[in-house]
């Protein structure tokens, strides 16, 4: 019966709820912008990693290395797009 209970998914779900509660605490408490953004960015990246590993089963396949490589490549492309757009539209370079 133990192998039928999705313990990994339940722990991932509870961890996601805790990370969401931490992000809500940032909104409802009076903290500086720098501290608030640092906490929000940290919880966002941790939760994204948790979602990919636990719920999208990225680590369970035989080609896990290629999946993580593709994710890193996608993050790189997203960062280049965002900062390239900021460079052109806001910073007039």
ABEGO torsion letter per residue (X at the ends): XAAABBAAAAAAAAAAAAAAAAAAAAAABBBBAAAAAAAAAAAAAAAAAAAAAAAAGAAABAAAAAAAAAAAAAAAAAAAAAAAAAAAAAAGX
